[in-house]
Amino acid sequence: KILILKEEAHLSVKEQKTSVLLHYTKRTIDKSMKRIIAENPDYHIIYRCEINAVILHIKVK
């Protein structure tokens, strides 16, 4: 979704939302999301862990 925001910046696309099915522990997801957030400082990333899924909301800062 971050790639979509980067590629479609000229179209004024400013946010993306998605749900991703996962079979990882919350600890693993938190660790991965911390890295993803650190690597993408131009984006405000909110995530919420659900049973077998992570809900993402990504906006351009």
PyMOL Python script that loads the backbone (N, CA, C, O; Angstrom):
from pymol import cmd

cmd.read_pdbstr("""\
ATOM      1  N   LYS A   1       0.812  -1.189   0.000  1.00  0.00           N
ATOM      2  CA  LYS A   1       0.000   0.000   0.000  1.00  0.00           C
ATOM      3  C   LYS A   1       0.857   1.255   0.000  1.00  0.00           C
ATOM      4  O   LYS A   1       0.482   2.264  -0.596  1.00  0.00           O
ATOM      5  N   ILE A   2       1.996   1.202   0.658  1.00  0.00           N
ATOM      6  CA  ILE A   2       2.900   2.355   0.630  1.00  0.00           C
ATOM      7  C   ILE A   2       3.396   2.583  -0.790  1.00  0.00           C
ATOM      8  O   ILE A   2       3.499   3.726  -1.236  1.00  0.00           O
ATOM      9  N   LEU A   3       3.701   1.516  -1.498  1.00  0.00           N
ATOM     10  CA  LEU A   3       4.146   1.625  -2.887  1.00  0.00           C
ATOM     11  C   LEU A   3       3.063   2.274  -3.752  1.00  0.00           C
ATOM     12  O   LEU A   3       3.375   3.091  -4.619  1.00  0.00           O
ATOM     13  N   ILE A   4       1.813   1.925  -3.528  1.00  0.00           N
ATOM     14  CA  ILE A   4       0.712   2.548  -4.269  1.00  0.00           C
ATOM     15  C   ILE A   4       0.690   4.046  -4.003  1.00  0.00           C
ATOM     16  O   ILE A   4       0.533   4.839  -4.932  1.00  0.00           O
ATOM     17  N   LEU A   5       0.847   4.440  -2.742  1.00  0.00           N
ATOM     18  CA  LEU A   5       0.858   5.869  -2.421  1.00  0.00           C
ATOM     19  C   LEU A   5       2.012   6.587  -3.105  1.00  0.00           C
ATOM     20  O   LEU A   5       1.851   7.711  -3.579  1.00  0.00           O
ATOM     21  N   LYS A   6       3.170   5.947  -3.160  1.00  0.00           N
ATOM     22  CA  LYS A   6       4.328   6.557  -3.816  1.00  0.00           C
ATOM     23  C   LYS A   6       4.097   6.692  -5.315  1.00  0.00           C
ATOM     24  O   LYS A   6       4.380   7.737  -5.900  1.00  0.00           O
ATOM     25  N   GLU A   7       3.581   5.634  -5.934  1.00  0.00           N
ATOM     26  CA  GLU A   7       3.402   5.628  -7.385  1.00  0.00           C
ATOM     27  C   GLU A   7       2.249   6.516  -7.843  1.00  0.00           C
ATOM     28  O   GLU A   7       2.276   7.035  -8.959  1.00  0.00           O
ATOM     29  N   GLU A   8       1.244   6.696  -6.998  1.00  0.00           N
ATOM     30  CA  GLU A   8       0.069   7.460  -7.404  1.00  0.00           C
ATOM     31  C   GLU A   8       0.006   8.837  -6.742  1.00  0.00           C
ATOM     32  O   GLU A   8      -1.063   9.442  -6.659  1.00  0.00           O
ATOM     33  N   ALA A   9       1.142   9.324  -6.275  1.00  0.00           N
ATOM     34  CA  ALA A   9       1.180  10.641  -5.629  1.00  0.00           C
ATOM     35  C   ALA A   9       0.672  11.731  -6.568  1.00  0.00           C
ATOM     36  O   ALA A   9       0.020  12.679  -6.130  1.00  0.00           O
ATOM     37  N   HIS A  10       0.969  11.594  -7.849  1.00  0.00           N
ATOM     38  CA  HIS A  10       0.527  12.591  -8.830  1.00  0.00           C
ATOM     39  C   HIS A  10      -0.993  12.596  -9.003  1.00  0.00           C
ATOM     40  O   HIS A  10      -1.547  13.548  -9.552  1.00  0.00           O
ATOM     41  N   LEU A  11      -1.666  11.553  -8.545  1.00  0.00           N
ATOM     42  CA  LEU A  11      -3.127  11.468  -8.639  1.00  0.00           C
ATOM     43  C   LEU A  11      -3.813  11.962  -7.367  1.00  0.00           C
ATOM     44  O   LEU A  11      -5.031  11.852  -7.228  1.00  0.00           O
ATOM     45  N   SER A  12      -3.038  12.495  -6.459  1.00  0.00           N
ATOM     46  CA  SER A  12      -3.542  13.004  -5.175  1.00  0.00           C
ATOM     47  C   SER A  12      -4.111  11.908  -4.278  1.00  0.00           C
ATOM     48  O   SER A  12      -4.985  12.174  -3.452  1.00  0.00           O
ATOM     49  N   VAL A  13      -3.626  10.692  -4.432  1.00  0.00           N
ATOM     50  CA  VAL A  13      -4.011   9.607  -3.527  1.00  0.00           C
ATOM     51  C   VAL A  13      -3.224   9.816  -2.245  1.00  0.00           C
ATOM     52  O   VAL A  13      -1.993   9.806  -2.263  1.00  0.00           O
ATOM     53  N   LYS A  14      -3.924  10.006  -1.133  1.00  0.00           N
ATOM     54  CA  LYS A  14      -3.259  10.360   0.123  1.00  0.00           C
ATOM     55  C   LYS A  14      -3.366   9.295   1.209  1.00  0.00           C
ATOM     56  O   LYS A  14      -2.675   9.383   2.224  1.00  0.00           O
ATOM     57  N   GLU A  15      -4.226   8.280   1.013  1.00  0.00           N
ATOM     58  CA  GLU A  15      -4.316   7.250   2.040  1.00  0.00           C
ATOM     59  C   GLU A  15      -4.788   5.926   1.461  1.00  0.00           C
ATOM     60  O   GLU A  15      -5.434   5.870   0.414  1.00  0.00           O
ATOM     61  N   GLN A  16      -4.443   4.863   2.177  1.00  0.00           N
ATOM     62  CA  GLN A  16      -4.811   3.505   1.805  1.00  0.00           C
ATOM     63  C   GLN A  16      -5.220   2.767   3.075  1.00  0.00           C
ATOM     64  O   GLN A  16      -4.657   2.988   4.147  1.00  0.00           O
ATOM     65  N   LYS A  17      -6.203   1.890   2.937  1.00  0.00           N
ATOM     66  CA  LYS A  17      -6.618   1.029   4.046  1.00  0.00           C
ATOM     67  C   LYS A  17      -6.664  -0.400   3.529  1.00  0.00           C
ATOM     68  O   LYS A  17      -7.004  -0.643   2.371  1.00  0.00           O
ATOM     69  N   THR A  18      -6.319  -1.338   4.395  1.00  0.00           N
ATOM     70  CA  THR A  18      -6.358  -2.736   3.991  1.00  0.00           C
ATOM     71  C   THR A  18      -6.416  -3.646   5.207  1.00  0.00           C
ATOM     72  O   THR A  18      -6.065  -3.252   6.319  1.00  0.00           O
ATOM     73  N   SER A  19      -6.860  -4.856   4.972  1.00  0.00           N
ATOM     74  CA  SER A  19      -6.810  -5.925   5.969  1.00  0.00           C
ATOM     75  C   SER A  19      -5.977  -7.042   5.361  1.00  0.00           C
ATOM     76  O   SER A  19      -6.160  -7.404   4.199  1.00  0.00           O
ATOM     77  N   VAL A  20      -5.065  -7.584   6.150  1.00  0.00           N
ATOM     78  CA  VAL A  20      -4.181  -8.639   5.664  1.00  0.00           C
ATOM     79  C   VAL A  20      -4.322  -9.849   6.582  1.00  0.00           C
ATOM     80  O   VAL A  20      -4.146  -9.743   7.795  1.00  0.00           O
ATOM     81  N   LEU A  21      -4.638 -10.990   5.995  1.00  0.00           N
ATOM     82  CA  LEU A  21      -4.719 -12.215   6.783  1.00  0.00           C
ATOM     83  C   LEU A  21      -3.318 -12.702   7.099  1.00  0.00           C
ATOM     84  O   LEU A  21      -2.477 -12.817   6.208  1.00  0.00           O
ATOM     85  N   LEU A  22      -3.071 -12.987   8.363  1.00  0.00           N
ATOM     86  CA  LEU A  22      -1.753 -13.429   8.815  1.00  0.00           C
ATOM     87  C   LEU A  22      -1.890 -14.547   9.833  1.00  0.00           C
ATOM     88  O   LEU A  22      -2.909 -14.679  10.510  1.00  0.00           O
ATOM     89  N   HIS A  23      -0.856 -15.333   9.920  1.00  0.00           N
ATOM     90  CA  HIS A  23      -0.815 -16.396  10.923  1.00  0.00           C
ATOM     91  C   HIS A  23       0.454 -16.259  11.747  1.00  0.00           C
ATOM     92  O   HIS A  23       1.184 -17.229  11.950  1.00  0.00           O
ATOM     93  N   TYR A  24       0.708 -15.046  12.219  1.00  0.00           N
ATOM     94  CA  TYR A  24       1.879 -14.766  13.040  1.00  0.00           C
ATOM     95  C   TYR A  24       1.418 -14.284  14.407  1.00  0.00           C
ATOM     96  O   TYR A  24       0.268 -13.881  14.576  1.00  0.00           O
ATOM     97  N   THR A  25       2.309 -14.326  15.369  1.00  0.00           N
ATOM     98  CA  THR A  25       1.972 -13.844  16.705  1.00  0.00           C
ATOM     99  C   THR A  25       1.949 -12.319  16.709  1.00  0.00           C
ATOM    100  O   THR A  25       2.548 -11.679  15.845  1.00  0.00           O
ATOM    101  N   LYS A  26       1.258 -11.749  17.680  1.00  0.00           N
ATOM    102  CA  LYS A  26       1.213 -10.292  17.811  1.00  0.00           C
ATOM    103  C   LYS A  26       2.618  -9.736  17.995  1.00  0.00           C
ATOM    104  O   LYS A  26       2.935  -8.666  17.477  1.00  0.00           O
ATOM    105  N   ARG A  27       3.449 -10.446  18.719  1.00  0.00           N
ATOM    106  CA  ARG A  27       4.833 -10.001  18.940  1.00  0.00           C
ATOM    107  C   ARG A  27       5.585  -9.873  17.612  1.00  0.00           C
ATOM    108  O   ARG A  27       6.292  -8.889  17.393  1.00  0.00           O
ATOM    109  N   THR A  28       5.438 -10.850  16.739  1.00  0.00           N
ATOM    110  CA  THR A  28       6.097 -10.820  15.429  1.00  0.00           C
ATOM    111  C   THR A  28       5.560  -9.670  14.580  1.00  0.00           C
ATOM    112  O   THR A  28       6.330  -8.966  13.925  1.00  0.00           O
ATOM    113  N   ILE A  29       4.255  -9.482  14.591  1.00  0.00           N
ATOM    114  CA  ILE A  29       3.645  -8.389  13.827  1.00  0.00           C
ATOM    115  C   ILE A  29       4.132  -7.041  14.351  1.00  0.00           C
ATOM    116  O   ILE A  29       4.489  -6.162  13.567  1.00  0.00           O
ATOM    117  N   ASP A  30       4.147  -6.875  15.679  1.00  0.00           N
ATOM    118  CA  ASP A  30       4.621  -5.618  16.272  1.00  0.00           C
ATOM    119  C   ASP A  30       6.062  -5.321  15.866  1.00  0.00           C
ATOM    120  O   ASP A  30       6.399  -4.185  15.532  1.00  0.00           O
ATOM    121  N   LYS A  31       6.900  -6.337  15.897  1.00  0.00           N
ATOM    122  CA  LYS A  31       8.310  -6.169  15.525  1.00  0.00           C
ATOM    123  C   LYS A  31       8.430  -5.744  14.057  1.00  0.00           C
ATOM    124  O   LYS A  31       9.187  -4.829  13.732  1.00  0.00           O
ATOM    125  N   SER A  32       7.691  -6.403  13.186  1.00  0.00           N
ATOM    126  CA  SER A  32       7.733  -6.080  11.757  1.00  0.00           C
ATOM    127  C   SER A  32       7.178  -4.689  11.486  1.00  0.00           C
ATOM    128  O   SER A  32       7.749  -3.937  10.696  1.00  0.00           O
ATOM    129  N   MET A  33       6.078  -4.345  12.129  1.00  0.00           N
ATOM    130  CA  MET A  33       5.470  -3.035  11.907  1.00  0.00           C
ATOM    131  C   MET A  33       6.361  -1.915  12.427  1.00  0.00           C
ATOM    132  O   MET A  33       6.409  -0.838  11.832  1.00  0.00           O
ATOM    133  N   LYS A  34       7.058  -2.148  13.513  1.00  0.00           N
ATOM    134  CA  LYS A  34       7.989  -1.146  14.036  1.00  0.00           C
ATOM    135  C   LYS A  34       9.060  -0.834  12.989  1.00  0.00           C
ATOM    136  O   LYS A  34       9.414   0.327  12.780  1.00  0.00           O
ATOM    137  N   ARG A  35       9.571  -1.874  12.337  1.00  0.00           N
ATOM    138  CA  ARG A  35      10.584  -1.698  11.290  1.00  0.00           C
ATOM    139  C   ARG A  35       9.992  -0.978  10.073  1.00  0.00           C
ATOM    140  O   ARG A  35      10.611  -0.065   9.529  1.00  0.00           O
ATOM    141  N   ILE A  36       8.803  -1.388   9.653  1.00  0.00           N
ATOM    142  CA  ILE A  36       8.149  -0.768   8.497  1.00  0.00           C
ATOM    143  C   ILE A  36       7.890   0.714   8.758  1.00  0.00           C
ATOM    144  O   ILE A  36       8.113   1.547   7.880  1.00  0.00           O
ATOM    145  N   ILE A  37       7.423   1.044   9.955  1.00  0.00           N
ATOM    146  CA  ILE A  37       7.160   2.438  10.314  1.00  0.00           C
ATOM    147  C   ILE A  37       8.459   3.244  10.306  1.00  0.00           C
ATOM    148  O   ILE A  37       8.490   4.368   9.806  1.00  0.00           O
ATOM    149  N   ALA A  38       9.525   2.674  10.856  1.00  0.00           N
ATOM    150  CA  ALA A  38      10.824   3.365  10.890  1.00  0.00           C
ATOM    151  C   ALA A  38      11.378   3.593   9.485  1.00  0.00           C
ATOM    152  O   ALA A  38      12.020   4.613   9.234  1.00  0.00           O
ATOM    153  N   GLU A  39      11.140   2.663   8.573  1.00  0.00           N
ATOM    154  CA  GLU A  39      11.656   2.764   7.205  1.00  0.00           C
ATOM    155  C   GLU A  39      10.836   3.706   6.323  1.00  0.00           C
ATOM    156  O   GLU A  39      11.258   4.034   5.214  1.00  0.00           O
ATOM    157  N   ASN A  40       9.675   4.143   6.799  1.00  0.00           N
ATOM    158  CA  ASN A  40       8.783   4.983   5.997  1.00  0.00           C
ATOM    159  C   ASN A  40       8.345   6.219   6.784  1.00  0.00           C
ATOM    160  O   ASN A  40       7.169   6.355   7.121  1.00  0.00           O
ATOM    161  N   PRO A  41       9.289   7.120   7.078  1.00  0.00           N
ATOM    162  CA  PRO A  41       8.973   8.279   7.919  1.00  0.00           C
ATOM    163  C   PRO A  41       8.018   9.289   7.277  1.00  0.00           C
ATOM    164  O   PRO A  41       7.479  10.146   7.978  1.00  0.00           O
ATOM    165  N   ASP A  42       7.798   9.210   5.976  1.00  0.00           N
ATOM    166  CA  ASP A  42       6.903  10.147   5.298  1.00  0.00           C
ATOM    167  C   ASP A  42       5.441   9.717   5.367  1.00  0.00           C
ATOM    168  O   ASP A  42       4.565  10.378   4.810  1.00  0.00           O
ATOM    169  N   TYR A  43       5.181   8.599   6.058  1.00  0.00           N
ATOM    170  CA  TYR A  43       3.829   8.055   6.132  1.00  0.00           C
ATOM    171  C   TYR A  43       3.415   7.846   7.579  1.00  0.00           C
ATOM    172  O   TYR A  43       4.214   7.434   8.420  1.00  0.00           O
ATOM    173  N   HIS A  44       2.152   8.137   7.850  1.00  0.00           N
ATOM    174  CA  HIS A  44       1.576   7.880   9.174  1.00  0.00           C
ATOM    175  C   HIS A  44       0.895   6.514   9.069  1.00  0.00           C
ATOM    176  O   HIS A  44      -0.086   6.361   8.342  1.00  0.00           O
ATOM    177  N   ILE A  45       1.411   5.532   9.788  1.00  0.00           N
ATOM    178  CA  ILE A  45       0.917   4.162   9.684  1.00  0.00           C
ATOM    179  C   ILE A  45       0.299   3.751  11.012  1.00  0.00           C
ATOM    180  O   ILE A  45       0.948   3.785  12.058  1.00  0.00           O
ATOM    181  N   ILE A  46      -0.963   3.363  10.945  1.00  0.00           N
ATOM    182  CA  ILE A  46      -1.665   2.838  12.113  1.00  0.00           C
ATOM    183  C   ILE A  46      -2.020   1.391  11.791  1.00  0.00           C
ATOM    184  O   ILE A  46      -2.494   1.087  10.696  1.00  0.00           O
ATOM    185  N   TYR A  47      -1.789   0.512  12.745  1.00  0.00           N
ATOM    186  CA  TYR A  47      -2.169  -0.882  12.538  1.00  0.00           C
ATOM    187  C   TYR A  47      -2.838  -1.425  13.782  1.00  0.00           C
ATOM    188  O   TYR A  47      -2.577  -0.982  14.901  1.00  0.00           O
ATOM    189  N   ARG A  48      -3.707  -2.398  13.559  1.00  0.00           N
ATOM    190  CA  ARG A  48      -4.418  -3.047  14.657  1.00  0.00           C
ATOM    191  C   ARG A  48      -4.408  -4.545  14.400  1.00  0.00           C
ATOM    192  O   ARG A  48      -4.790  -5.003  13.322  1.00  0.00           O
ATOM    193  N   CYS A  49      -3.979  -5.289  15.377  1.00  0.00           N
ATOM    194  CA  CYS A  49      -3.955  -6.746  15.261  1.00  0.00           C
ATOM    195  C   CYS A  49      -5.318  -7.313  15.627  1.00  0.00           C
ATOM    196  O   CYS A  49      -5.893  -6.964  16.658  1.00  0.00           O
ATOM    197  N   GLU A  50      -5.820  -8.177  14.785  1.00  0.00           N
ATOM    198  CA  GLU A  50      -7.054  -8.914  15.031  1.00  0.00           C
ATOM    199  C   GLU A  50      -6.707 -10.399  15.000  1.00  0.00           C
ATOM    200  O   GLU A  50      -5.552 -10.760  14.772  1.00  0.00           O
ATOM    201  N   ILE A  51      -7.676 -11.242  15.225  1.00  0.00           N
ATOM    202  CA  ILE A  51      -7.428 -12.678  15.141  1.00  0.00           C
ATOM    203  C   ILE A  51      -7.101 -13.014  13.687  1.00  0.00           C
ATOM    204  O   ILE A  51      -7.931 -12.818  12.799  1.00  0.00           O
ATOM    205  N   ASN A  52      -5.905 -13.515  13.448  1.00  0.00           N
ATOM    206  CA  ASN A  52      -5.430 -13.928  12.119  1.00  0.00           C
ATOM    207  C   ASN A  52      -5.400 -12.813  11.075  1.00  0.00           C
ATOM    208  O   ASN A  52      -5.437 -13.091   9.877  1.00  0.00           O
ATOM    209  N   ALA A  53      -5.333 -11.560  11.514  1.00  0.00           N
ATOM    210  CA  ALA A  53      -5.284 -10.461  10.542  1.00  0.00           C
ATOM    211  C   ALA A  53      -4.664  -9.220  11.177  1.00  0.00           C
ATOM    212  O   ALA A  53      -4.606  -9.073  12.398  1.00  0.00           O
ATOM    213  N   VAL A  54      -4.211  -8.343  10.305  1.00  0.00           N
ATOM    214  CA  VAL A  54      -3.766  -7.017  10.744  1.00  0.00           C
ATOM    215  C   VAL A  54      -4.491  -6.004   9.857  1.00  0.00           C
ATOM    216  O   VAL A  54      -4.556  -6.164   8.638  1.00  0.00           O
ATOM    217  N   ILE A  55      -5.028  -4.971  10.481  1.00  0.00           N
ATOM    218  CA  ILE A  55      -5.746  -3.912   9.785  1.00  0.00           C
ATOM    219  C   ILE A  55      -4.788  -2.728   9.678  1.00  0.00           C
ATOM    220  O   ILE A  55      -4.248  -2.271  10.686  1.00  0.00           O
ATOM    221  N   LEU A  56      -4.575  -2.231   8.459  1.00  0.00           N
ATOM    222  CA  LEU A  56      -3.637  -1.134   8.218  1.00  0.00           C
ATOM    223  C   LEU A  56      -4.360   0.103   7.700  1.00  0.00           C
ATOM    224  O   LEU A  56      -5.287   0.009   6.895  1.00  0.00           O
ATOM    225  N   HIS A  57      -3.920   1.255   8.173  1.00  0.00           N
ATOM    226  CA  HIS A  57      -4.385   2.545   7.675  1.00  0.00           C
ATOM    227  C   HIS A  57      -3.130   3.389   7.478  1.00  0.00           C
ATOM    228  O   HIS A  57      -2.441   3.726   8.441  1.00  0.00           O
ATOM    229  N   ILE A  58      -2.841   3.724   6.236  1.00  0.00           N
ATOM    230  CA  ILE A  58      -1.608   4.429   5.891  1.00  0.00           C
ATOM    231  C   ILE A  58      -1.964   5.751   5.226  1.00  0.00           C
ATOM    232  O   ILE A  58      -2.739   5.784   4.270  1.00  0.00           O
ATOM    233  N   LYS A  59      -1.389   6.853   5.743  1.00  0.00           N
ATOM    234  CA  LYS A  59      -1.631   8.177   5.166  1.00  0.00           C
ATOM    235  C   LYS A  59      -0.305   8.877   4.927  1.00  0.00           C
ATOM    236  O   LYS A  59       0.663   8.681   5.661  1.00  0.00           O
ATOM    237  N   VAL A  60      -0.281   9.690   3.893  1.00  0.00           N
ATOM    238  CA  VAL A  60       0.877  10.536   3.620  1.00  0.00           C
ATOM    239  C   VAL A  60       0.890  11.630   4.681  1.00  0.00           C
ATOM    240  O   VAL A  60      -0.145  12.225   4.980  1.00  0.00           O
ATOM    241  N   LYS A  61       2.081  11.894   5.253  1.00  0.00           N
ATOM    242  CA  LYS A  61       2.193  12.964   6.269  1.00  0.00           C
ATOM    243  C   LYS A  61       2.145  14.320   5.615  1.00  0.00           C
ATOM    244  O   LYS A  61       2.224  15.339   6.301  1.00  0.00           O
TER     245      LYS A  61
END
""", "prot")
cmd.dss("prot")
cmd.show_as("cartoon", "prot")
cmd.util.cbc("prot")
cmd.orient("prot")
